[in-house]
Amino acid sequence: MDRVDLSTRRVYLPSFQFRKTFEKGKHKPLLFTSPYVTTYEVVCQHQVYGVLWLLGQYGRDVLTCLNDICLPDWSIQYFRDSKTGKLDVTKWLRNNELRQRHQHHHPHQQQQHSEARTPPNWIRSIIEGNIEDFKADLQRGIGHPDDGWTPLHFAILIHQHDLVRFILETRRGDSETATHTLLPRFILDELKYRCQFEYNYVYKHTVGFTPLLLATFIGDKVAIDILGTHVTGWQLDMKDCLTLAYCEDTENNLLNIMCGIGEKHVCEKYNLNVKLHSVYEKDCPNRRILISSSNDIQRRIEEDLVPVRLILDNENIIREFLNHSKTDSSARNTPLLGRVIESHADWLWQSNSNLNAIMPGHTSSLSEEHQTDEAMVVLHCSHKGFIHTHELPFKRYLHKDGERVRVHVIQGLFRLGPLNSSSQSVHDLGREKGKIQTGYKIKYGKAPRDMMATLGMMVEDLDGNTGILTCAHTFLNDFLKSKSGPFYDRLYKQDGPLQADVFLRKPELLVSDHVDINEGEGESKARYRSDHEYMEVEAGEPQASSDPDCEMADAEQATRCGYVRRVLFQTDTDVAIDVALIMLNSDAIECCPKLYFFPRDRDDEKIQLKRVGTNFKRKDLKFATGNKFKQPVKQVELGYKVIKCGITTGLSVGALAFCDNRHQAQVKVTDDQCQVTVNSNVFILKGQIVVERTADKEFFQEGDSGSAVFVKAEDSFECLGIAIGGMTSSSETLVTPIESVLRALKEQPQGASQMQEYKLKTFF
């Protein structure tokens, strides 16, 4: 005898443990029991709900379900302990065995049972899966059942999903009408003979469910989804469905239906196209909220839509900042912080869908009342204060090796830094023809989708050939939107069959779009394409165009000066890589060690150079040594000044946030509307170095992607890495370490016995 405990909510369900372990036919007989309830009416309600749930689990074997159920009757009241109120079910079972022996000697009564539980032909057709017979019965007419159980209800109860679709599509069923009785009439007729007292006072008076509530009750997610496609508005039973499915597997299916209805409502009322997600507030976990973000919203919109709440906001409006300028550099260097981030990062990403970044931090960046002079982990998230359904709030502390680190949550996003070229023009300062410098602009695509970024540091291979680096994501807009995989890696040959023209213009590279790098996304899942396409880089003035606004207008014939060797965007490694390599033809173009930036005027140039150093001159702004940054122990306490030249911010100065390499951030790429799909952690960039701005000027803005970032040494610069993007709420810039970039660029040329490697270019 397997006893099934039932919950005490308004709609009674068998216990979670029983429902998860239930196997049809393995539990015989099943006894529904509620030993602590105070009234026998509640016992009966428990029983009738339990019978309905089991009917839904038996499916086509529904007619045999009652053979496996033992229902307590009024006589169980005589076995209640007068002091504790607890029912002695064991004694009642012994008494029940005697009654069953007595019933065995009444064959006429047993025949009545058999006749009473015979359902009509159209119900049998549904139960037995004879859809054509049912359709024939439907054509002849099945009348209006007195118990309110329609063909749609039976199709859901028996899990006949194809029939559910047929009934809805042919409009032969009402999805909003509840049954008059909780159980079908032929089941009630059987229970009438077993438990006549209970039947008269409870069973036949318990009102049943709508089709959606029935599907929710028996846990049929497929049926819920089918019904959801035919729900056009907020149904009266939605609140009951959500209450019943709270924290159950079916809740997500119901919330998806509500999100679809909510999106239509937002479109009709506010003329906004948004993607809603279901969340809850920490202080009110039982109330579900539909939330989304849009750049067209300038203030938060809140609306009560029973049974959920609607919130629309603009995630790009930043309401909270961290002040890093007050942080003492010496206070940041705690080894525990790096170990905590490394230990908990994967779990944090898996457990929190709205998490956008895991950053090292210090409490000195908080307001004075929250400063405790200790390191902390800063979690940047979407929709701060709201937690995705079936997830838990962020912990206040993270533990490692018997110690703990404080967690601070802030609303913020990570943004890769390409920029639409239509929004900015580049100043022409009369550069010498045929030269290229770090800090030039690179543009790819076709208006209005063309994107631009910054050319970074120069490299050279083992044969002395020169190349220049920039970010890969500028070329991969469609790939990033599709989220088709954790990496994109293509290698191109100089003598390949395809061409993509790239023009060198003062002071930028223009990549034409007649060969789309984003084409063939299916092939991009391979590490290398077999056909080895390539893109050509042209030097000189661009070709003429009929478009008067085109930057290529009035141009002379161009001369080829190089090709795109590799585009690599890889997120499935300890250090994510976002780099594109352009190889240059030294016969057609001259590489210059000077760093390029475009001040508005002479005074602006002096101000920018003074930020680097008091006596710093423009002639000193160069990278000729090819040295990579290494951390001298003696300078850790003082911190490190870093600089970069980008097409948007020009020459900017920042500070290396954490000198310990273990203090590296992890960020997630989101789209322009801040829409983060639940559990969509395809593009998580790990192992990134954090650079903070100074009080004078932003260190990084859109368009600065690909910029070479250097640490200022005593009399030269050392390369730190490539700037790829920044945080919206803390003005922190993420930099990919140059050592990891060069390691990832290693390749095995076809037919070569030696690996091709790259190093930073030197000028002597």
NUZATI-602329 format. One record per residue (C-alpha): x, y, z; residue in one letter. Coordinates in steps of 0.001 Angstrom, whole numbers, plus 524288, in hexadecimal, padded with zeros to 5 digits. Example, Ala and Ser with C-alpha at 12.3 -4.5 7.8 and 13.67 -1.06 7.14 Angstrom:
<atoms>
8300C7EE6C81E78A;835667FBDC81BE4S;
</atoms>
This chain:
<atoms>
800008000080000M;805FD80D017FB80D;800838187C80303R;7FFC38253A7FB60V;80099831A78036AD;7F92E83D2E7FDA2L;7FC9984B887FED9S;7F3BD8552C805C5T;7F29185FA17FB38R;7E51D863317F5DFR;7E6B3859EB7EA66V;7EBF584DA97F0AFY;7F766846C07EA43L;7FEBA83A877EE40P;80BAE83DB77F49AS;816FE842037EBFBF;81F068363E7EFFAQ;8143482CC17EC2FF;811C2833677DF21R;82026832A27DB98K;82157824407DF35T;8141681F877DA76F;8145D8145A7D092E;8079080F757CB37K;804D3801917CF84G;810158015F7D957K;807E08062D7E4EAH;7FC6D7FD1E7E7EDK;7F3C48009A7EE64P;7F53980F4B7F0DBL;7EF5B814CD7FD41L;7EC64823537FDFDF;7EDF5827E780BE6T;7EE6D834C08133FS;7F06F830C38214DP;7F06483E4182794Y;7E4CC8452F8213DV;7DA008497782A76T;7CDBF846EB82280T;7C9DD83B2981A97Y;7C54F8440680F7FE;7D374847E880D26V;7D7488398380CEEV;7CD468375480235C;7D229842FA7FA7EQ;7DFDF83D947FB5DH;7DAFB830BE7F608Q;7D38C835DE7EA47V;7DEEB83E937E5E8Y;7E847833497E7A8G;7DFAE82A897DF11V;7DF88834DA7D443L;7EE5E836257D484W;7F010827727D35EL;7E66C826DF7C80DL;7EF2B8307F7C0EDG;7FB21827F07C356Q;7F4A381B6C7BEA6Y;7F10C8215E7B17AG;7EB05817107A886R;7EAC580D887B3FAD;7E18A8168B7BB2EV;7D72580BEE7BC88L;7E049803A67C4D1T;7E43780ED87CDB8C;7D9ED80C887D812L;7DE947FE8E7D9DFN;7EB12803EE7DFE7D;7E4A580D977E936I;7E00D80B697F709C;7D765816AE7FB96L;7D47E818B9809FEP;7C608819CD80D44D;7BE5781F28818C7W;7C244813AD82132S;7D023818E982218I;7CB098232D82B93Q;7C98F81886835E1Y;7D8468165583592F;7DC308243583956R;7E3D08262B84604D;7DB8C82EF384EACS;7E778835B0854C3K;7F0268383E848E6T;7E5F38382C83E24G;7EE8B82F2483600K;7E82A8246B82E0AL;7ECC18168383052D;7ECCE8123E82222V;7F26D804C382541T;7E6B7800D782D97K;7DD6B8062282362W;7E4257FDDC818E5L;7E2227F175820D8R;7D3D27F4D882253N;7D3037F7EF813D7N;7D82E7EA698105EE;7CC9D7E46881782L;7C3467ECFA80FCFR;7C98B7E908802EBQ;7C78C7DAAF8064DR;7B9637DDAB808E6H;7B7EA7E4947FBCBQ;7BDF67D8E27F50DH;7B1CA7D0FB7F85BH;7A8C67DA9C7F12FH;7AABF7D8057E294P;79E6D7DF707DEC8H;7A4207EBCF7E4CCQ;7B0ED7E9927DD7AQ;7A9427E89F7D0A1Q;7A3237F5B27D3BCQ;7B0BD7FB677D550H;7B4E17F6477C80FS;7A8F47FBCF7C165E;7A9E4808DE7C832A;7B7C680BB87C3F6R;7B55D809617B548T;7B7598168A7AE57P;7B05781AE17A1E2P;7B5B7816B2794AEN;7BBBF823E879131W;7C360823E779E06I;7C8128161079B5ER;7CC8881A5C78DCCS;7D4D48250C793FFI;7DA4881C1479E7CI;7DDC481171794B5E;7E3A681B1F78B07G;7D9B68187478033N;7D9AC8264877B04I;7D2118231976E99E;7C75481C7977685D;7C6C68285877F48F;7C589831657738CK;7BA468290F76EA1A;7B3C4829FF77BFCD;7B60B838A277B95L;7AF26839AB76E7AQ;7A36B8322A773C4R;7A32983AA277FD0G;7A72E8377178DACI;79E0284074794EAG;7A164848857A0D6H;7A682840007ABF9P;79FFB842F17B8F7D;7AD3A842C17BFCED;7B2E884D297B6A1G;7BE0E844437B246W;7BFFD847AC7A3F6T;7C85484081799E3P;7D2F584AB079C3BL;7D37D847367AAADH;7D47C838A37A7CEF;7DED883AB579D50A;7E71E8420F7A74AI;7E4B6838107B207L;7E8EF82CE27A91CI;7F460834B47A336H;7EEEF833DB79560Q;7F65883FCC79086H;7F2DB83E3C78229D;7E49983DDC785D9L;7E648849FE78E4DV;7EB8F8513178247R;7E06484C1F779C9F;7D5D98506F7835BI;7DBB185DF9784E4L;7DE35860177766AE;7D06185BD5772CBT;7CAA6863D477E01R;7C3B385816783BER;7C7DB85B3079197G;7C750866A479B09D;7D456868E67A1C7S;7CEA4871B97AC6DE;7C327869C57B1B8T;7C4E5861A37BE0AA;7BEAE8544C7C028T;7B31A853337C974H;7B9858483C7D123T;7C7B8845C27D41DL;7C724837AB7CF32L;7C04F832357C316P;7B2AD82C967C552R;7B69681E647C2CEF;7C14C81F877CD27I;7B7FF825D27D6D3L;7AE2981AE17D4A1D;7B87B811137D8DCE;7BC0D8190F7E4DEL;7ADA481A1D7E841K;7AD5280B8F7EB1AY;7BA2C80BA37F267R;7B832817DE7FA93C;7A9F481BF17FA17Q;7AAB482539805ADF;7B69882C2E7FFFDE;7B05C82C877F288Y;7A3F4833107F766N;7AA8A83D597FFD3Y;7B768840737F8AAV;7BAA98395D7EC0CY;7AF1483D537E39CK;7AF6684B6D7E8A4H;7BDD184E387E5BET;7BEA28571F7D9DEV;7C866853547CF68G;7D2BD85A167C717F;7D3EC8616F7BA67T;7DC2985A6F7B00FP;7E819862E47B33AL;7E6BE860C07C1D3L;7E4E88521B7BFA8L;7F14A851607B76BA;7F880858D37C20DT;7F33584FFA7CCBFF;7F7908434B7C65AI;8049B849607C236G;802FA8483B7B36BD;80C62852857AE08K;809B284F1879FCBV;7FB1A8512A7A18FA;7FDAE85E337A833I;805DC862B479CA7D;7FB5085E7B792F7I;7F0B78658A79A98L;7F9948716A79BA8G;7F9B68733D78CEAT;7EAF58754378D63H;7EA8E87E417992DV;7E86388C3D79495T;7E6B08935B7A173G;7E7608926B7B027W;7DE99887047B412Q;7D7C3886AC7C121L;7DE9E87A087C4D9D;7EC5D87F5E7C288M;7EDE5883057D0CFK;7E9AF875727D534D;7F2F986F407CB61C;7FE80877257D064L;7FB05874377DE82T;7FA20865C37DB89L;806D58658F7D3A7A;80ECF86DE27DD1CY;81CCB8688F7DCC3C;8182E85CCF7D4D1E;81D658588D7C788D;8114E85DE17C0CAT;8131986BC07C5B1E;81C8586FA87BADFN;812D786B197B086N;808128736B7B67DL;810F887F2C7B7DEL;8150187DF67A998N;806AA87EE57A5ECI;8052388AED7AE62M;811618911A7A8A3C;80B9488F8179B08G;7FEC7895BA79F3DI;806398A0857A639G;80E738A38979A2FE;8021D8A55F79210K;7FC868AE1D79CB9H;808DA8B68379CFDV;808E08B78B78E2DC;7FA9D8BBCC78DB3E;7FAF28C5247993FK;808AD8CAEA7989EY;80C8C8C7EC78A7DN;818D78C0ED78F2BL;81E728B40C78A6EN;824CA8ADA57963EV;8288D8A01D79B0AK;822F289D827A889L;82921894BF7B2D6H;8232888F977BF60S;8299A893AF7CC22V;8263F895F67DA67Y;82A8089F117E541E;83238899CB7F0A9K;8288F89F207FAA9D;81CAA899F57F341C;8208688CFA7ECF9P;812A1888177EAA8N;80EF4893587E177R;813EA891AF7D3A2R;8182A89D877CBC4I;8199189F027BD07L;825038A8097BA5FI;82C2E8AD867AE9DS;834B48B8C17AA2CS;833DC8C21179EAFS;83BF28CDC979A78N;82F2D8D4C17970ED;82B368D54B7A56DI;830008E0FF7AD1EQ;8296F8DDB77BA0CR;825168D1117C05BR;8176A8CC2D7BCF9I;8104F8C37F7C6B4E;802FB8BD607C468E;7FB2D8B35C7CC0DD;7F6538A8987C305L;7EFCB89E397CB4DV;7F5C5894C07CE65P;802FE89AC97CB1DV;8096E8A81C7CBB0R;80F3C8AEBD7BFBAL;81BAA8B6F87C0A6I;822168BDD37B516L;82EDA8C5137B700D;83AD68C9FD7AFCCN;847018C2AA7B40CE;84F9C8CCB07AD4DN;84B628D7197B6FCI;8557B8D52B7C1A3I;8509A8D8867CF39R;85C058D3627D734E;86ABE8D4FE7D58AF;876EE8D04C7DC55L;880EF8DACC7DF78N;88E138D4557DCE4H;895E88E0D47DDE7S;895DC8DFE87ECD8K;89B588D2357ED46T;8A8AA8D01D7F359D;8B0A68C7BB7E9F7S;8B8178C0FF7F4DFS;8AB548BC927FB1AA;8A7668B4D17EF15R;8B1F88AAA57EEF8N;8ABDF89FAA7F6A4T;8AE948920F7F100P;8A1CB88D2E7F6D7L;899B7895587ED60L;89F7588ECD7E158G;89D7E881387E701R;88F548842A7EA6EV;88C25888F47DCB8I;892D187D4B7D67FE;88BFD873BF7DF98S;87E178791D7DEAEH;87D5687ED57D0E9A;877F3872EB7C9C5D;86DA1870A37D431W;8699087EF97D3D8L;867CC87EBF7C513W;85FD2872447C57CQ;85734876B27D0C3S;85414884AF7CCCFN;84EA9887A97BF5DS;84EC88965E7C162N;85D3A896BD7C518L;8654689EE17BB87N;872B08A0187C1C8A;87B0089B387CD18I;884E98A59A7D0BFM;88F088A75B7DB83P;88C418B3327E3FAG;88E898BA287F0C0H;8850C8C0157FA7CT;88BE58CD4C7F98BS;884768CF467ECC1S;8777C8CF037F437L;870FA8D9F07FBB7S;8770E8DD3D808D6E;86D198D5E581109E;870648C92980A00H;87F3B8CA43809FAQ;885E98BFB68121BT;893C28BFF880C67D;892F18B2868064DE;892BD8AC487F8F1A;885D88A8207F304M;8804E8A1297E72DV;877EE8AA347DEDAV;86CEB8A3A57D74FL;867278ABA57CC32H;8597F8A7177C897C;84D8B8AACB7C0AFS;841758AF607C7FEH;8479B8B05F7D572K;83E468AC137E025G;8373C8A24D7D777F;83A8B893D37D6C7I;8372488AC77CB90H;82CB3880B57CE97T;83244874167D460H;83EF687AE87D813E;8439887FAE7E557L;8487788D387E954P;856FA8902C7E97FF;85E1288C627F5E9K;863248970B7FED3R;8706C8906B8004EY;8789D886AE7F8B9L;8810E87D4D8007BH;88E57877567FDB1K;89861870A680677D;891028741D812E2G;8905A8829080F4CE;885DA88A8F808E7R;88509895F47FF66V;879F389F9D7FEE4R;8711A8A00A7F2E1V;86C168ACF47ED8FH;8618A8ACC57E30DV;860078B8117D98EI;857998B9D97CD98Q;8607C8BA207C1D0G;863F48B42D7B4B6L;8700C8B12F7ACECF;870D48B6E979F66R;879FE8B34D79477L;87F218BFD978E99G;87CAB8C0AF77FE3P;875EB8CCF477B09L;86CD78CFAD76FB2N;875188D7E376689S;869D58E0B1762B3S;86A808E6E177034S;8788A8EB9C76FB2Q;8823A8F15076627S;890FC8EFFA76757V;8999F8FBF776686H;8A3C28FC5575BB1D;8B07A90209760D5L;8B857900AE7545AG;8BEF88F3B475719R;8C9F78EFEB74DDBE;8C4EC8E75B742FBK;8C7588D8C67445AG;8C9AA8D8757530EK;8C1918D15575D33I;8C1818D35576BF5Q;8BB988CD897781DT;8AF348D53077AF6G;8AA248D63276D13Y;89BFF8D34176A1CK;897268C6BA76388I;889918C5F475DA2K;8820D8BA1E758C5Y;874958B80F752FCG;86A718BF5074B40K;862C08CB2874FD5A;85ADD8CC347583EP;860718BFFB75EB1R;86EB88C32C75C9AD;876E48C271768EFM;883D98C85176C95M;88E5D8C5CD776A8A;89C948C9107797FT;8A8FE8C2DC77447L;8B1578BD9C77F5EG;8BF5D8B937780ECM;8C7FE8B442775F7M;8CD848A680775BEV;8D6E589EBC76D4DE;8D81E8904A76A1FD;8E444887BB76A10L;8E76C88C0475C20D;8E72B89A6475FB0G;8DA0E89D4975923N;8D2748A82875FCCT;8C44B8A7E2763E5G;8BB4C8B04476C26I;8B0EB8AC06775E6L;8A3328B0C07787FT;896DC8AAED77E81C;88F828A0157777DA;881D88A3B777C0AH;8816A8AF68772D3T;880858A598767A2F;8775189C1676E83L;86AE58A39E77154N;861DA8993676B9DD;8695888E2177210F;868368944F77F8BL;859A18969C77DDCK;8575B88883779D1S;85EC888331785BFK;861648770D77DB0S;86D348724478537G;8781E875A878EA8P;88233878D178438F;8847487DE77767CY;891A587B0977057D;8951987D017620FR;8A26587CB675BADL;8A46A8836474E7DY;8AED988177743FBK;8B53D88C4873C4BQ;8B3158854972F58D;8A5518807373268G;89A25880337287DP;891FA88B1072EA4L;894EF8998173050Q;890308A41D7395AA;895FD8B175736C9D;89B7E8B93A74224V;89FBD8C71F73F6FF;8A9A28CF0F74703L;8A4FD8DCF5748A8R;8A9BA8E8337510CK;8A9578E35275BE0P;8A1208D71275A83E;89F758C9C975426L;892BA8C7D974CC9L;88E5E8B9AE74B0EV;8846C8B85D7401CS;879308AEF77421AD;877C48A7A973525H;87D0389BA973C4CV;8758989A867490FD;87D8B894DF7542BI;870DD890F975AE2N;86C878881174FCBE;86CC387969751B8G;86A368790876044E;868FA86A3A75FB1G;87706868F275B32E;87BBE8724F765A5S;87A1F867CE76FFBK;886568614576A9BA;893438664576F97R;8981686909761CCY;890E3869F5754E9R;89638860A074AA7S;8954F86A2B73F3ED;89D958749074639H;89716880F774166E;89E7588D8D7429BY;89C1A89C3474261M;8A4F48A5B473B5FE;8A9CF8B26874158V;8ABC58BD91737D4E;8B4D48C9297399EA;8B3208D6A1733C3G;8A6AA8DE4573181E;8998E8D70D73045P;8924F8D4F17238BQ;888268DEB371F0EA;879EB8DD16722CES;86D3F8E29071D61S;868CB8E59972B27D;86C728F3B272E5EP;86C968F0AD73CF3D;875668E4D073BA8C;882F78E616741A5E;888908DF7873589M;884258EA6D72C6AA;88DF48F1147236ED;898298E6A9725D7A;8A35E8E1E571D92E;8A6918D3C471A3DQ;8AAD08CC1772641A;8B6868C339727E8T;8B5BF8B67372F51R;8BD8D8B6DC73BFFC;8B95B8AAEA743D7G;8AE848A177747B3Y;8A6A489D1175369V;8AD73890F375895R;8A4A588CB6763B4R;8980B88FF676AEAV;897288897A7784FL;88C7588AE57827CF;88DE88803C78CC6Q;886C387F6F799B6T;888878712479D85D;895FB8733F7A3A2T;89B2D878647B09ED;89E69885377A9C7V;894B18894679F4EA;89AAD88E2E7929BI;894F7898CF789D7D;89EF289C0777F49V;8A06389DFB770A8A;8ADC989D8E76A13L;8B09D8A58675DC7I;8BD708A256756F4M;8C3F68ADC874FF9L;8CC5F8AE7B743BBN;8D8B48B5C8747BFS;8DB7E8B95A73983D;8CEC38C0E473863A;8CD378C6BD745F1I;8D62C8CBE575093E;8D3BC8C86475ED1C;8D6168D31D768B5C;8D8B18D0EB7775BP;8D1DC8DD8E77B10K;8C4568DCE97813BL;8B9F18E4D977A3EY;8AF668ED397807AF;8A7998F8F277BD8F;8A6A6904897851FP;89CC090F15781DFR;8A7479197F7822FD;8B4B291C66787AAR;8AFBB91F5179558D;8A84591278795B6D;8B49B90B6E7915AE;8BC759116879C7AK;8B21F90DA37A672I;8B1B08FF7C7A1CBQ;8C08E8FE3E7A19BL;8C1AE904517AF2FK;8B8FA8F99B7B4B2R;8C36E8EFC07B0C3V;8CE6A8F75C7B745G;8D20F905407BADAT;8DCB3906817B096N;8D73B8FC867A718F;8D8299007E798BFK;8D1388FB4078CBER;8DE108F5F278776K;8DEB58ED3E7938AD;8D19B8E70979034L;8D6C48DACD78999K;8D8678CC3878BE9F;8E51B8C75A78627A;8EA978BD7E78FF7T;8E0C78B28478E34G;8E0DF8B01679CEAN;8D5708A9857A39FK;8D13D8AE247B100F;8D7008A6D97BC76K;8D3DC8AA947CA57Q;8DFB08AF357D20DP;8DD188AC267E050V;8E2B78B9027E4ECK;8D8348C0DE7DDE8Q;8CC428B91F7E1FDV;8C9498C2087ED67E;8C9658CE237E49DL;8C0DA8C87B7D9EAG;8C2998CA1A7CB4BY;8BECD8D4D17C1C0K;8B9BC8D0087B4A3V;8B7258D7367A7D8I;8B0768D47E79AF3K;8AD438DB7B78E50C;89F7C8D93B7894AG;897A58DF5177E50I;88D2F8E45B787B3T;8943E8E8A179415T;8A1838EB5978DE3G;8ACC28EA8F79770L;8A7418E63B7A494S;8AD8D8E2A97B17DV;8A8D48D8BB7BB53G;8AD898D03E7C681A;8AF828C1987C75FL;8A50C8BDF57D12CA;8AB258B1B37D6F7F;8B9808AEDD7D532C;8B81F8A06A7D823D;8B586898D87CB9AN;8AC23890067D316R;8A2EF89B807D4F9H;89CCE89A377C792Q;88ED489D297C3DEA;884A08952F7BCB4Q;879E289B947B4ABV;86E64897777AC3BK;86B1089D8A79F1DV;85D0A8A29D79E06T;855EA8A90D792C6D;8527A8B75B790A5D;845488B60679773Q;84B308AF947A383C;8437C8A3447A05DQ;84A0F8981A7A76FV;843CC88B0C7A466T;84236882607B047V;84DEA879447B1C5N;853C287EAC7A545S;861F087ED07A95EN;867B287CA079BD9V;870DE8883F79BBEF;87774889367A90AI;884B088FBD7A7EBL;88DB588AF97B2ACK;89B4588F077B70EG;89A3E89D897B3A3Q;8A2AC8A7FB7BA1AI;89B898B3807C04BV;89FDF8C1867BD70V;899788CCFA7C465E;897D48DACF7BF8DR;89DBC8E6A97C60CT;895B58F22B7CAA1A;899878FA6D7BED9D;893F58F2B77B36CK;88D678E6277AF37E;897778DBAA7AC1EF;88F0A8D4337A269F;8830B8D6C979A19Q;87C6A8D05678E94E;885AE8D05978301G;891C58CDE378B52D;890AD8BF13789B5S;89D878B9437854DG;8A5A08C40978B69S;8B3258C0487900BA;8B44D8C27879EB9V;8C1CD8C5807A439F;8C7588C6927B1E5V;8D0048D2877B389K;8DD898CEB77B82BA;8E8178D8697BC1AE;8ECB68DBBC7AE54D;8E4468D36A7A543S;8D7968CBD87A3DBF;8D4D98BD6C7A613E;8C9708B6C579F5EC;8BE718B23D7A862L;8B45A8AD6079E87G;8A8C98B0B3795B9I;89D328B8A879AA5A;890888B1D0796C4I;8858D8B88A79E52G;8811B8BF087AAC4G;877348BEC47B5D4M;86B998C7F87B58ET;86AB08CA9C7C424S;878C18CB6A7C8AES;880BF8D0F47BD4BS;889B18C52A7BDD4E;890458C0637B163T;892D78B2177AE5BL;89FFB8AEDB7A836V;8A40A8A1A47A2A6T;8B21989E797A6F5P;8BB8D89F5879B79I;8C28A892E179FB2E;8B5E388B3379E02S;8B304891BF790EAV;8C04888E3978B33L;8BF15880567903CR;8B1B687ED2789DFA;8B6D3883CC77CBCL;8C0678787C77B65K;8BD298706B76F68E;8C201864B5767C0Q;8C371868D17596EP;8BFFC85E8374F71Q;8CBE5856B974B66G;8D4A385D26755AEA;8DBA7855A876050S;8DCD6861437698EQ;8D214868A27709CM;8D055876A176C2CQ;8D16C87FD9777BBE;8CFF688E7A77962Y;8D6BD8983D7822AK;8D5928A6C67847FL;8DCA18AE8777A02K;8E9108B5CD77D82T;8EE2B8C22C776DAF;8FCE18C49B777A3F;
</atoms>
